[in-house]
Amino acid sequence: MNSKYNGFIGVYDNVYPEGYCQHLISQFDQMELAGVGANRVQSEGAKRHIKNDHQIGMSLRGHNVEQFQNCNPVNMFFDGLQQCYDDYISVYSSLTDGKIRATHMKMQRTAPGGGYHLWHSEQGNGEHANRVLVYMLYLNTLDPKEAGETEFLYQKERYNPTENRMLLWPASYTHTHRGNAVFGDRSKYIVTGWFYYD
């Protein structure tokens, strides 16, 4: 695994074995065809030009994991995520002062034209106030002409979808971001979620 840091954004390449990300995409497609998960336009009533993707949620406790065959890639995912987190807190050691955990993941497919185009942060009032860090794993690579970048407002940075690249960043307003529209004819696949104060 290779890592680098820029503006409190951790970037980790080659976190998982070769073929792992493509396996997740294949399993996601099978689950979506079986009716698992939801599109935000239908489930949240979101406007297509603001939020448009299909999501499937899972956790270490096994929600939807039975859909996977031959192995438990969810546990493997969290093992890789833990390596990235351990590297992150070795750089930003003040995070070791509290008990932080991540137990849920969301797989998402963003079709051409879709995305989460609204500037937002992941930490807010009420139920989201305990979010500390955000993570996102790109499951496939898109050509820069196909866009689909994760864009950070204040850091003035864009990250192009690159297979087997994990990003970690603070959940607060300092890292306001959006998912830019996907162009071309291929979907963007990611796994995303949060680390929480316990």
BAFI-3210 file (N, C-alpha, C; in Angstrom, 3 decimals, decimal comma, padded with zeros to 6 digits):
// residues 198
n [1|2|3|4|5|6|7|8|9|10|11|12|13|14|15|16|17|18|19|20|21|22|23|24|25|26|27|28|29|30|31|32|33|34|35|36|37|38|39|40|41|42|43|44|45|46|47|48|49|50|51|52|53|54|55|56|57|58|59|60|61|62|63|64|65|66|67|68|69|70|71|72|73|74|75|76|77|78|79|80|81|82|83|84|85|86|87|88|89|90|91|92|93|94|95|96|97|98|99|100|101|102|103|104|105|106|107|108|109|110|111|112|113|114|115|116|117|118|119|120|121|122|123|124|125|126|127|128|129|130|131|132|133|134|135|136|137|138|139|140|141|142|143|144|145|146|147|148|149|150|151|152|153|154|155|156|157|158|159|160|161|162|163|164|165|166|167|168|169|170|171|172|173|174|175|176|177|178|179|180|181|182|183|184|185|186|187|188|189|190|191|192|193|194|195|196|197|198]
n.u [000,842|000,564|000,915|-000,136|-000,376|-002,422|-003,526|-004,945|-006,178|-006,013|-004,486|-004,561|-003,103|-003,485|-004,621|-006,019|-006,024|-005,254|-007,982|-009,940|-011,566|-012,970|-014,399|-016,150|-017,658|-018,938|-020,492|-022,059|-023,565|-025,050|-026,568|-028,011|-029,570|-031,126|-032,795|-031,867|-031,032|-031,265|-032,237|-031,393|-033,043|-035,524|-035,818|-035,297|-036,548|-035,000|-033,823|-032,794|-030,649|-029,269|-028,801|-028,042|-027,784|-027,250|-027,562|-026,233|-026,333|-024,169|-022,850|-020,480|-021,863|-023,288|-025,436|-027,008|-024,773|-024,968|-025,554|-023,194|-020,769|-018,738|-016,711|-016,059|-016,139|-016,712|-015,639|-012,964|-012,813|-013,036|-010,713|-008,707|-009,428|-008,877|-006,074|-005,509|-006,595|-004,969|-002,542|-003,260|-003,786|-001,254|-000,058|-001,739|-001,928|-003,499|-006,010|-006,003|-006,857|-009,541|-012,246|-012,754|-014,662|-015,528|-018,134|-019,976|-020,706|-021,226|-022,053|-021,894|-023,272|-022,796|-024,389|-023,818|-024,168|-025,114|-024,536|-023,403|-024,105|-024,245|-022,610|-021,289|-020,756|-019,865|-020,433|-022,747|-025,508|-027,273|-027,933|-025,628|-023,502|-021,424|-019,691|-016,418|-014,342|-014,351|-014,513|-013,601|-013,559|-012,466|-013,774|-013,425|-011,642|-011,952|-011,571|-010,094|-011,660|-014,122|-014,878|-016,460|-015,134|-014,114|-014,501|-012,954|-013,822|-012,505|-009,878|-009,255|-008,962|-009,201|-010,073|-009,615|-011,589|-009,975|-009,129|-008,953|-008,071|-008,094|-009,583|-009,279|-010,724|-011,352|-014,586|-015,831|-016,936|-014,696|-013,872|-015,628|-017,288|-018,008|-019,525|-018,650|-020,351|-020,734|-019,497|-019,569|-020,021|-019,866|-020,386|-019,591|-018,148|-018,130|-017,085|-018,196|-018,286|-018,237|-016,115|-016,844|-017,141|-017,260]
n.v [-001,189|002,188|005,484|008,925|012,371|015,274|018,325|017,223|015,111|011,760|009,582|006,450|003,926|000,810|-000,882|-003,282|-006,797|-007,728|-007,768|-007,688|-005,342|-005,468|-007,776|-006,896|-005,062|-006,782|-008,342|-006,325|-005,528|-007,870|-007,963|-005,571|-006,135|-008,088|-006,606|-005,423|-002,721|000,848|003,573|006,985|008,928|007,705|006,631|008,759|010,846|012,646|015,255|014,704|016,228|016,863|014,663|011,471|008,234|004,667|002,769|000,364|-000,814|-002,171|-004,087|-005,031|-006,887|-008,364|-007,571|-008,026|-009,397|-012,080|-012,251|-012,321|-014,511|-017,371|-016,069|-013,657|-010,620|-008,289|-008,322|-008,427|-005,950|-004,199|-004,907|-003,897|-001,203|-000,643|-000,757|001,544|003,496|003,159|004,048|006,685|007,760|007,585|009,729|011,863|012,093|012,982|011,962|009,585|009,961|009,528|007,080|005,548|004,243|002,181|000,568|000,164|000,093|001,557|000,658|002,115|002,881|005,060|006,175|007,283|010,790|010,982|011,618|013,272|016,248|018,456|020,758|019,678|018,635|015,893|015,830|016,891|018,437|016,782|013,407|012,987|014,207|012,912|011,945|011,464|010,930|010,474|007,839|006,589|004,299|003,875|001,804|001,399|002,652|005,744|007,473|010,734|012,319|011,257|012,197|012,458|013,060|013,402|016,315|018,793|021,639|023,776|022,900|022,955|020,772|017,931|014,557|011,983|009,126|006,169|002,886|000,841|002,777|004,400|007,014|009,045|011,473|014,435|014,743|017,178|020,640|021,777|020,208|020,349|019,038|017,490|015,143|015,004|015,112|012,118|011,409|010,132|006,610|004,796|003,542|004,854|003,269|003,012|002,466|003,632|005,450|006,102|006,989|006,923|008,698|006,741]
n.w [000,000|-000,859|000,432|000,767|001,809|001,871|002,778|004,985|003,771|003,255|000,967|-000,417|-002,189|-003,943|-001,939|-001,668|-002,725|-006,143|-008,366|-006,405|-006,239|-008,658|-008,181|-006,151|-007,635|-009,453|-007,683|-006,563|-008,817|-009,249|-006,875|-007,111|-009,379|-008,235|-006,730|-004,413|-002,243|-003,042|-005,157|-004,876|-005,961|-006,049|-003,405|-001,619|-002,762|-004,082|-006,249|-009,571|-010,542|-008,304|-006,422|-007,458|-007,498|-006,993|-004,057|-001,752|001,444|003,973|006,743|009,321|010,757|008,956|007,230|004,228|003,407|002,901|000,264|-001,089|-002,615|-001,911|-000,341|002,272|001,449|002,764|005,376|004,572|003,370|005,604|006,979|005,252|005,319|007,988|007,980|006,460|008,158|010,436|009,397|008,866|011,460|012,455|011,357|012,058|015,056|017,194|016,960|018,276|020,835|021,375|021,301|018,346|015,639|012,783|011,285|009,311|005,808|002,593|-000,601|-003,799|-006,972|-009,562|-012,259|-015,700|-015,958|-013,413|-009,860|-006,822|-006,571|-004,972|-002,856|000,189|003,624|005,804|008,452|010,823|012,558|015,272|014,495|013,008|014,202|015,486|013,594|012,454|010,565|007,011|004,652|001,428|-001,173|-004,403|-006,836|-009,519|-012,405|-014,004|-017,033|-017,208|-018,957|-018,578|-016,184|-012,982|-010,642|-007,178|-005,574|-003,643|-001,947|-000,353|-000,268|-002,875|-004,616|-006,792|-007,103|-009,248|-010,151|-009,356|-009,616|-006,719|-004,965|-001,935|-000,072|002,807|004,926|006,977|008,527|008,860|008,209|007,091|005,045|002,876|000,085|-003,135|-005,439|-008,660|-011,862|-013,781|-016,918|-020,332|-020,994|-018,929|-015,615|-012,335|-009,549|-006,058|-002,620|000,449|003,596|007,172|009,960|013,367|016,509|019,352]
ca.u [000,000|001,264|000,092|000,322|-001,291|-002,518|-004,651|-005,632|-006,765|-005,107|-004,698|-003,922|-003,217|-003,214|-004,980|-006,573|-005,412|-005,724|-009,255|-010,903|-012,523|-013,841|-015,308|-017,205|-018,536|-019,748|-021,473|-022,994|-024,477|-025,969|-027,504|-028,915|-030,528|-032,025|-033,661|-031,275|-030,600|-032,218|-031,763|-031,772|-034,151|-036,758|-035,925|-035,275|-037,226|-033,989|-033,843|-031,709|-029,487|-028,609|-028,308|-028,550|-026,955|-027,869|-026,782|-026,489|-025,642|-023,741|-022,112|-019,726|-022,800|-023,768|-026,581|-026,833|-023,536|-025,278|-025,625|-021,871|-020,475|-017,390|-015,857|-016,706|-015,359|-016,979|-014,582|-011,718|-012,851|-012,736|-009,292|-007,945|-009,746|-008,140|-004,679|-005,473|-006,845|-003,766|-001,570|-003,764|-003,578|000,184|000,273|-002,571|-002,004|-004,483|-007,202|-005,896|-007,360|-010,918|-012,569|-013,338|-014,906|-016,289|-018,727|-020,917|-020,201|-022,228|-021,571|-022,678|-023,028|-023,250|-024,502|-023,512|-025,080|-025,428|-023,532|-023,900|-023,576|-024,397|-021,513|-021,734|-019,809|-020,490|-020,735|-023,759|-026,202|-028,069|-027,432|-024,343|-022,523|-020,282|-018,835|-015,068|-013,656|-015,050|-013,660|-014,156|-012,731|-012,876|-013,716|-013,008|-010,960|-012,574|-010,706|-010,431|-012,730|-015,389|-015,105|-016,806|-014,158|-014,483|-013,917|-012,924|-013,977|-011,491|-008,546|-009,083|-008,428|-010,111|-009,502|-010,260|-011,778|-008,843|-009,390|-008,164|-007,575|-008,904|-009,397|-009,788|-010,656|-012,201|-016,002|-016,394|-017,126|-013,412|-013,692|-016,817|-016,937|-019,114|-019,188|-018,968|-021,112|-020,041|-019,787|-019,244|-021,051|-019,562|-020,732|-018,553|-018,469|-017,343|-017,547|-017,991|-018,839|-017,701|-015,629|-017,624|-016,794|-018,102]
ca.v [000,000|003,472|006,535|010,317|013,256|016,631|019,027|016,262|014,046|010,634|008,876|005,141|003,151|-000,633|-001,352|-004,633|-007,658|-007,575|-008,425|-007,488|-004,282|-005,972|-008,729|-006,124|-004,520|-007,885|-008,693|-005,204|-005,611|-008,990|-007,572|-004,552|-006,836|-008,834|-005,659|-004,965|-001,333|001,865|004,777|008,130|009,658|007,042|006,407|010,022|011,901|013,634|015,707|014,059|017,104|017,043|013,355|010,395|007,029|003,494|002,427|-000,850|-000,709|-003,415|-003,892|-006,189|-007,846|-009,264|-007,125|-008,251|-010,106|-013,410|-012,164|-012,602|-015,936|-017,954|-015,435|-012,512|-009,444|-007,186|-008,381|-008,048|-004,500|-003,527|-005,142|-002,911|000,118|-000,500|-000,421|002,956|004,282|003,099|004,935|008,053|008,240|007,724|011,090|012,789|011,253|013,438|011,119|008,422|010,324|009,073|005,766|005,760|002,961|002,132|-000,769|000,121|000,544|001,753|000,539|002,997|002,961|006,319|006,026|008,511|011,887|011,007|012,086|014,021|017,508|019,494|020,902|019,231|017,937|014,681|015,983|017,932|018,394|015,591|012,045|012,928|015,027|012,120|011,510|012,013|010,802|009,857|007,037|006,245|003,461|003,804|000,423|001,357|003,835|006,469|008,399|012,116|012,850|010,732|012,979|011,696|013,327|013,916|017,658|019,435|023,078|024,641|022,396|023,167|019,511|016,953|013,214|011,206|007,728|005,290|001,594|000,423|003,959|004,789|008,355|009,348|012,913|014,864|014,824|018,496|021,654|022,115|019,358|020,413|018,354|017,001|014,163|015,599|014,274|011,102|011,516|008,901|005,564|003,833|003,961|004,926|002,452|003,304|002,057|004,800|005,390|007,036|006,629|007,619|008,624|005,747]
ca.w [000,000|-000,904|001,022|000,762|002,524|001,343|003,377|005,853|002,956|003,063|-000,296|-000,280|-003,420|-003,885|-000,597|-001,719|-003,745|-007,517|-008,638|-005,322|-006,579|-009,718|-007,531|-005,493|-008,677|-009,950|-006,667|-006,470|-009,963|-009,011|-005,823|-007,646|-010,240|-007,355|-006,037|-003,152|-002,253|-003,489|-005,839|-004,050|-006,575|-005,631|-001,956|-000,876|-003,512|-004,487|-007,643|-010,319|-010,734|-007,003|-005,970|-008,295|-007,482|-006,377|-002,867|-000,986|002,721|004,614|007,985|009,795|011,324|007,921|006,441|002,787|003,100|002,384|-001,194|-001,642|-002,775|-001,768|000,671|002,891|001,084|003,690|006,392|003,911|003,199|006,866|007,277|004,478|005,859|009,251|007,635|006,059|009,359|011,274|008,774|009,037|012,831|012,710|010,910|012,842|016,256|018,183|016,825|019,163|022,156|021,558|020,747|017,023|014,978|011,531|011,186|008,197|004,509|001,554|-001,970|-004,661|-008,413|-010,142|-013,703|-016,441|-015,675|-011,995|-008,913|-005,661|-007,093|-003,966|-001,898|001,501|004,496|006,323|009,870|011,014|013,846|015,555|014,360|012,312|014,913|015,964|012,485|012,589|009,282|005,892|003,783|000,126|-002,024|-005,805|-007,305|-010,926|-012,911|-015,099|-017,747|-016,831|-019,811|-018,058|-014,960|-011,787|-009,577|-005,868|-005,568|-002,333|-002,163|000,267|-000,602|-004,320|-005,124|-007,389|-007,190|-010,297|-009,749|-009,678|-008,983|-005,565|-004,250|-000,780|000,483|004,149|005,180|008,088|008,190|009,176|007,157|006,466|003,869|002,024|-001,162|-003,957|-006,463|-009,959|-012,793|-014,575|-018,350|-021,052|-020,939|-017,860|-014,258|-011,296|-008,387|-004,862|-001,286|001,291|004,948|008,162|011,289|014,380|017,924|020,011]
c.u [000,883|000,350|000,738|-000,767|-001,228|-003,747|-005,538|-006,411|-005,705|-005,481|-003,884|-004,173|-002,860|-003,463|-005,353|-005,898|-006,016|-007,014|-010,325|-011,980|-013,490|-014,834|-016,457|-018,179|-019,479|-020,844|-022,505|-024,027|-025,497|-027,010|-028,503|-029,981|-031,549|-032,926|-033,141|-030,854|-031,666|-031,502|-032,253|-032,929|-035,475|-036,892|-035,986|-036,098|-036,274|-034,181|-032,607|-030,468|-028,754|-027,993|-028,900|-027,540|-027,746|-026,969|-027,213|-025,662|-025,317|-023,005|-021,334|-020,644|-023,517|-024,968|-026,266|-025,577|-023,816|-025,408|-024,281|-021,608|-018,997|-016,512|-016,637|-015,884|-015,627|-015,924|-013,236|-011,657|-012,440|-011,294|-008,419|-008,177|-008,990|-006,680|-004,553|-005,646|-005,617|-002,677|-001,963|-003,472|-002,103|000,671|-000,457|-002,907|-003,011|-005,782|-007,155|-006,463|-008,790|-011,112|-013,348|-013,521|-015,623|-016,817|-019,686|-020,253|-021,376|-021,548|-022,481|-022,274|-023,625|-023,218|-024,116|-024,603|-025,398|-024,290|-024,203|-023,358|-023,614|-023,152|-022,038|-020,546|-020,573|-020,876|-021,752|-024,349|-026,867|-027,333|-026,063|-023,222|-021,298|-019,427|-017,495|-014,366|-014,588|-014,048|-014,373|-013,131|-013,293|-012,707|-013,322|-012,388|-011,779|-011,532|-011,071|-011,539|-014,102|-015,768|-015,437|-015,875|-014,854|-013,750|-014,057|-012,847|-012,797|-010,070|-008,221|-008,435|-009,546|-009,383|-010,306|-010,455|-010,650|-009,027|-008,400|-007,465|-008,576|-008,561|-009,967|-009,675|-011,582|-013,645|-016,579|-016,422|-015,831|-013,181|-015,007|-016,444|-018,194|-018,597|-019,613|-019,646|-020,198|-020,470|-019,422|-020,364|-020,776|-019,947|-019,482|-019,033|-017,547|-017,896|-017,241|-018,634|-018,071|-017,071|-016,373|-016,883|-017,783|-018,660]
c.v [001,246|004,547|007,900|011,174|014,656|017,286|018,128|015,202|012,966|009,894|007,594|004,342|001,691|-001,215|-002,828|-005,463|-007,394|-008,374|-008,188|-006,472|-004,740|-007,002|-007,987|-005,551|-005,606|-008,257|-007,587|-005,300|-006,727|-008,626|-006,535|-005,192|-007,621|-007,914|-005,162|-003,501|-000,402|002,977|005,983|008,932|009,053|006,982|007,702|011,113|012,990|014,030|015,162|014,934|017,392|015,738|012,286|009,255|005,894|003,034|001,088|-000,760|-002,074|-003,092|-005,149|-007,267|-008,661|-008,829|-007,206|-009,048|-011,495|-013,415|-012,485|-014,099|-016,208|-017,313|-014,297|-011,263|-008,252|-007,171|-007,982|-006,532|-003,798|-003,769|-004,119|-001,503|000,375|-000,155|001,051|003,854|004,300|004,016|006,397|008,572|008,248|009,104|012,121|012,116|011,744|012,647|009,899|008,706|009,842|007,696|005,991|004,408|003,179|000,714|-000,912|000,628|000,662|001,573|001,393|002,831|004,262|006,176|007,332|009,564|012,032|011,545|012,701|015,427|018,659|019,553|020,519|018,729|016,795|014,771|017,103|017,837|017,035|014,298|011,953|013,680|014,239|011,562|012,237|012,063|010,160|008,964|006,764|005,448|003,504|002,360|000,313|002,690|004,440|007,378|009,825|012,737|012,361|011,388|012,086|011,946|013,618|015,238|018,278|020,944|023,885|024,182|022,601|021,943|018,680|015,620|012,420|009,765|006,837|003,995|001,307|001,602|004,315|006,233|008,377|010,848|013,278|015,077|016,237|019,431|022,006|021,339|019,201|019,889|018,012|015,939|014,715|014,591|013,302|011,267|010,200|007,888|004,508|004,412|004,061|004,105|002,836|002,527|003,238|004,603|006,313|006,307|007,522|007,637|007,694|006,289]
c.w [000,000|-000,337|000,844|001,380|001,946|001,957|004,222|005,060|002,773|001,783|-000,245|-001,552|-003,170|-002,493|-000,607|-002,801|-005,128|-007,728|-007,583|-005,706|-007,663|-009,167|-006,848|-006,511|-009,191|-008,961|-006,480|-007,588|-009,770|-007,955|-006,323|-008,536|-009,418|-006,532|-004,709|-003,301|-002,803|-004,234|-005,053|-004,644|-006,117|-004,110|-001,155|-001,549|-003,968|-005,946|-008,347|-010,452|-009,415|-006,511|-006,869|-008,317|-006,846|-005,238|-002,273|000,295|003,299|005,904|008,328|010,361|010,241|007,113|004,948|002,429|002,535|000,864|-001,839|-001,678|-002,481|-000,702|001,297|002,592|001,989|004,788|005,800|003,703|004,482|007,317|006,538|004,976|007,147|008,994|007,252|007,279|010,264|010,716|008,998|010,449|013,221|012,280|011,764|014,174|017,294|018,083|017,744|020,549|022,412|020,971|019,446|016,344|013,648|011,383|010,002|006,920|003,549|000,209|-002,850|-006,117|-008,909|-011,648|-014,400|-016,237|-014,206|-011,159|-007,701|-005,841|-006,097|-003,080|-000,521|002,312|005,153|007,792|010,006|012,394|014,043|015,315|013,706|013,042|015,349|014,828|012,572|011,232|008,258|005,167|002,472|-000,660|-003,436|-006,271|-008,770|-011,320|-014,043|-015,730|-017,324|-017,689|-019,347|-016,730|-013,763|-010,617|-008,254|-005,728|-004,187|-002,514|-001,632|-000,016|-002,082|-004,975|-005,739|-007,485|-008,212|-009,819|-010,276|-008,907|-007,849|-004,885|-003,160|-000,408|001,892|004,348|006,338|007,646|008,316|007,965|006,441|005,180|003,094|000,640|-001,946|-004,911|-007,808|-010,879|-013,526|-016,027|-019,031|-020,904|-019,876|-016,510|-013,383|-010,098|-007,226|-003,674|-000,376|002,660|005,878|009,341|012,287|015,712|018,594|021,311]
res [m|n|s|k|y|n|g|f|i|g|v|y|d|n|v|y|p|e|g|y|c|q|h|l|i|s|q|f|d|q|m|e|l|a|g|v|g|a|n|r|v|q|s|e|g|a|k|r|h|i|k|n|d|h|q|i|g|m|s|l|r|g|h|n|v|e|q|f|q|n|c|n|p|v|n|m|f|f|d|g|l|q|q|c|y|d|d|y|i|s|v|y|s|s|l|t|d|g|k|i|r|a|t|h|m|k|m|q|r|t|a|p|g|g|g|y|h|l|w|h|s|e|q|g|n|g|e|h|a|n|r|v|l|v|y|m|l|y|l|n|t|l|d|p|k|e|a|g|e|t|e|f|l|y|q|k|e|r|y|n|p|t|e|n|r|m|l|l|w|p|a|s|y|t|h|t|h|r|g|n|a|v|f|g|d|r|s|k|y|i|v|t|g|w|f|y|y|d]
***
